[in-house]
Amino acid sequence: MSASEACDWYLVRTKSQKERWVQDQLKNVAAEAFLPMLRSRTRCFGRVMVTVKPLFPCYLFARFNLKERYFDVKYAAGVHSVVSIGGEPVVVPLAIVEEIRRRGVDGVVELPQRRLDPGQKIRVIDGPFRDIEAIFDRYLSGSERVAILLDVIGASTIRVVLPSSCLAQ
């Protein structure tokens, strides 16, 4: 058996919100543990906040020798299971792990902000105009605030200013 067959990547399912804990636990058991993180903008109490959380909640990647370390990984504190099909742990192709790493910096992936074009149809997903379809007009002061156009029954088009996080394409 070659060295590459001895240590493959596997997907480890963790207990809820225990991904970082499990990553630390596996440092003593697995050759490597990789927890890809996602940086995103979320609204909290009307303010936009930047958060960093697991890209795949309740999952992380671990590289280990299946024959020697399976039970150490499976029964590590915070681990729910090793993802398996038909009772056999599934090997994650190295290319998948490398691609996720390539897309991030220090294990943190940041999704590019979507850009809207003037005249594009959008839907409001938050706030007092929730579930209303509108037309995107333009960005105001960077990309945090936007102007949209609403068609009102019996009136002409009305321009409304909203946070950009309230819109969906």
N, C-alpha and C positions, 0 to 999 in steps of 0.2 A: 504494500500500500504506500503510495507516495505521500509526501507531506501535505499536498493540496487536498487530498482525499481525507486526511486525518482531521483537519480543521476546516469545517465549512461554516457558512453563515446560516443561522436559523432565526425564526421569528418567535419571540417570547412574549406571551400574553401576561400582563401584570394585573394585579388587583387595582381597583379604581384609584387614580391619583398617586400611584406608587412607582411610577416610571423612573424617577430620579433615584429613589431608594433602591430599586432593583438594580439599576445601573451600577450603583456603588457596591452592592452585594456581589455582583457578578465579576467585579475586578479581581477578586480572589479565586474565582472558579473558572472563568472563561478566558481565552486568549485575548478577547476584545469584546467590549459592549458598546454599541452605538445607538444613542437616543437622538434622532433628528428632531430639531425644534423648529417652530414656526413663529416668526415675528409678524404680528398683525395689529391693525388698528381697530379698536372696539369703542363703542359708546357706553359710558357709564355715568349715570346721573347728569346727562346732557353734555358731557365733556368727552372729547376724543382722547383715548389712552392707548399707548403702545404696550402690548403684552407679548410675552414669549412663553409659549406652551408647547407641549409635544405635538409634532406633526401628525402622528398617529396615536391618539389617546389610547392608553392601556396596552401599547405594544412598543417593543424595542428589538433591535437586532443584536444577536450575540454570535460570536465566532468561537467554536469550541470543538473538541474531539468528541463526537457522539458516543463512541464506545466507552471512553474513559470518564466523561463528565456529564452525561445525560441526567443521571439522578441528582447530581450536585446542583445542576441548573434547575431542574424541574422542582426540586424541593427547597430552593433558596427562599429566604424570607421575602414575601411580597409577590412571588411568582404564582400565577394562576395555572399556567400550562405552557408547554412548547407546542406551537401550532403544528398539527398533524393531520394527515389524511389516511383513513383506514388504520389508525393506530401507529402509523409511521411518521416521524418528524419530517417536515418538508424542508429541503435544502433551498435557501434563497440564493439565486444566481448572484455571483460577485458583481456582475454588471449593474444590477439594481442598486446595490449598496453604493457602488462607486458613483452612479449617476445622481443619487440623492446627495452624496457628499459634494459632488461637483457643483450642484446648484446652491450650496450654502457656504457661509463663511463661519468657521469655527463651529460647525454643526447646526447653524441657524439659517433656515431658509426664509427668504422674504419674497412674498408674491408681489409682482409689479402691480401698481395701482392701475385700474382700468381707466382709460381715457374715453370720454364721451364726445361725440361730434355734434355741433349745432344742427338742430332739426331732427336728431335721433329720437325715436320713441322710447320712453322710459316709464317705469312704474315707481310710485312712491311707496316705500315699504315701512316707513316709520313716521311718527308725528301726526299732526291733525289732518293731513291729507292722505293718510295711509290708504293703500289699495286703489288710488286714483291714477289713471294713465295720463301722461303729460308729454310735452315736447321739451327736450333739453335746449336751453338757450345759450348759456355760456358759464364759464368758471368765473368766480369773483375772488379776489385776494388769494391767489394760489389755487389749490385744489380742495380746500376745506369747505368752501361755500359755493353754491351754484344758484343760477337763476333758471327757473323752468317756466314754461307757459302752460296755463290751464285754460281749457275751453269751458266756460260757464254757460249754463242754459239761459237763454234770453239776454246774454251780454256778450261783449267781445272777449278776446283773449286777455287773461290777467297774468301778469308776471309775479312769481312768488320766489322768495329767496329761502333756501334750505341748506342744512349741512349736506355735503356730498354723500355722507354715509347713509342718508335716508333714501337713496335711489338704487334701483336695480334696472338692469337692461332688459 
